[in-house]
Amino acid sequence: IKVKEYAAASVPWLASPVGGYEGLGEEQGGRLVPDDRWYEELERLLLDADDRSRLARRARRWAQEQTIERHAERWEQTFEDAIERARAGSAVR
């Protein structure tokens, strides 16, 4: 969630390539950073205004796609499917 909060504020982000961050990157407005590259990536982000601006635009664009409104139908269908599975399971007993 933290990465999405940064993205919503148009702030480029850096994250370790673990857990929920895996699969994210520049298209989402940031970079995954191996343990031994944090200094270099922070420095790069601080010193390169064009790169920082590009990442900020990508972050904002990605964040606009991550809203509940954009995904409400998917969540609704997931809940309906779970209810149906639960009903089917209790009918079997």
C-alpha positions as a Markdown table, in Angstrom:
| # | Residue | x | y | z |
|---|---|---|---|---|
| 1 | Ile | 0.0 | 0.0 | 0.0 |
| 2 | Lys | 2.9 | 2.4 | 0.8 |
| 3 | Val | 4.0 | 2.4 | -2.9 |
| 4 | Lys | 0.4 | 3.2 | -4.0 |
| 5 | Glu | 0.3 | 6.1 | -1.5 |
| 6 | Tyr | 3.5 | 7.5 | -2.9 |
| 7 | Ala | 2.3 | 7.1 | -6.4 |
| 8 | Ala | -1.0 | 8.8 | -5.6 |
| 9 | Ala | 1.0 | 11.8 | -4.4 |
| 10 | Ser | 3.1 | 11.8 | -7.6 |
| 11 | Val | 6.2 | 10.8 | -5.6 |
| 12 | Pro | 8.6 | 8.4 | -7.3 |
| 13 | Trp | 9.4 | 5.5 | -5.0 |
| 14 | Leu | 12.1 | 2.9 | -4.4 |
| 15 | Ala | 11.4 | -0.5 | -2.8 |
| 16 | Ser | 13.1 | -3.8 | -2.1 |
| 17 | Pro | 12.2 | -6.5 | -4.6 |
| 18 | Val | 10.2 | -8.6 | -2.2 |
| 19 | Gly | 6.6 | -9.5 | -1.4 |
| 20 | Gly | 4.0 | -7.3 | -2.9 |
| 21 | Tyr | 6.6 | -5.1 | -4.6 |
| 22 | Glu | 7.7 | -7.9 | -6.9 |
| 23 | Gly | 6.6 | -7.1 | -10.4 |
| 24 | Leu | 6.4 | -3.4 | -9.9 |
| 25 | Gly | 8.8 | -0.9 | -11.4 |
| 26 | Glu | 9.2 | 2.1 | -13.7 |
| 27 | Glu | 5.8 | 1.7 | -15.2 |
| 28 | Gln | 4.3 | 2.2 | -11.7 |
| 29 | Gly | 6.6 | 5.2 | -11.0 |
| 30 | Gly | 9.5 | 3.7 | -9.2 |
| 31 | Arg | 12.3 | 1.1 | -9.0 |
| 32 | Leu | 13.0 | -2.1 | -7.3 |
| 33 | Val | 16.4 | -1.8 | -5.6 |
| 34 | Pro | 18.7 | -4.7 | -4.6 |
| 35 | Asp | 20.2 | -4.5 | -1.1 |
| 36 | Asp | 23.6 | -3.3 | -2.4 |
| 37 | Arg | 22.3 | -0.5 | -4.6 |
| 38 | Trp | 20.3 | 1.7 | -2.3 |
| 39 | Tyr | 22.9 | 4.5 | -2.1 |
| 40 | Glu | 23.3 | 4.7 | -5.9 |
| 41 | Glu | 19.5 | 4.6 | -6.6 |
| 42 | Leu | 18.8 | 7.3 | -4.0 |
| 43 | Glu | 21.5 | 9.5 | -5.4 |
| 44 | Arg | 20.2 | 8.9 | -8.9 |
| 45 | Leu | 16.7 | 9.9 | -7.9 |
| 46 | Leu | 17.9 | 13.0 | -6.1 |
| 47 | Leu | 20.3 | 14.3 | -8.8 |
| 48 | Asp | 18.3 | 13.5 | -12.0 |
| 49 | Ala | 15.4 | 15.9 | -12.1 |
| 50 | Asp | 14.2 | 14.6 | -15.5 |
| 51 | Asp | 14.2 | 11.0 | -14.4 |
| 52 | Arg | 12.4 | 12.0 | -11.1 |
| 53 | Ser | 9.8 | 13.9 | -13.1 |
| 54 | Arg | 9.2 | 11.0 | -15.5 |
| 55 | Leu | 8.8 | 8.6 | -12.7 |
| 56 | Ala | 6.4 | 11.0 | -10.9 |
| 57 | Arg | 4.2 | 11.2 | -14.0 |
| 58 | Arg | 4.1 | 7.4 | -14.4 |
| 59 | Ala | 3.4 | 7.0 | -10.7 |
| 60 | Arg | 0.4 | 9.3 | -10.8 |
| 61 | Arg | -0.9 | 7.7 | -14.0 |
| 62 | Trp | -0.6 | 4.2 | -12.4 |
| 63 | Ala | -2.2 | 5.4 | -9.1 |
| 64 | Gln | -5.3 | 6.7 | -11.0 |
| 65 | Glu | -5.9 | 3.1 | -12.2 |
| 66 | Gln | -5.6 | 1.6 | -8.6 |
| 67 | Thr | -8.9 | 3.0 | -7.2 |
| 68 | Ile | -11.7 | 1.0 | -5.7 |
| 69 | Glu | -14.0 | 2.5 | -8.4 |
| 70 | Arg | -11.9 | 1.0 | -11.1 |
| 71 | His | -12.0 | -2.4 | -9.6 |
| 72 | Ala | -15.4 | -2.6 | -7.9 |
| 73 | Glu | -16.9 | -5.0 | -10.4 |
| 74 | Arg | -14.0 | -7.4 | -9.9 |
| 75 | Trp | -14.4 | -7.3 | -6.1 |
| 76 | Glu | -18.2 | -7.7 | -6.4 |
| 77 | Gln | -17.7 | -10.8 | -8.6 |
| 78 | Thr | -15.1 | -12.2 | -6.2 |
| 79 | Phe | -17.6 | -11.9 | -3.3 |
| 80 | Glu | -20.4 | -13.4 | -5.3 |
| 81 | Asp | -18.2 | -16.3 | -6.3 |
| 82 | Ala | -17.2 | -16.9 | -2.7 |
| 83 | Ile | -20.9 | -16.9 | -1.6 |
| 84 | Glu | -21.8 | -19.4 | -4.3 |
| 85 | Arg | -18.9 | -21.7 | -3.3 |
| 86 | Ala | -20.0 | -21.4 | 0.4 |
| 87 | Arg | -23.6 | -22.3 | -0.5 |
| 88 | Ala | -22.5 | -25.2 | -2.7 |
| 89 | Gly | -20.3 | -26.5 | 0.1 |
| 90 | Ser | -23.0 | -26.3 | 2.7 |
| 91 | Ala | -25.5 | -28.1 | 0.4 |
| 92 | Val | -23.1 | -31.0 | 0.0 |
| 93 | Arg | -23.1 | -31.7 | 3.8 |
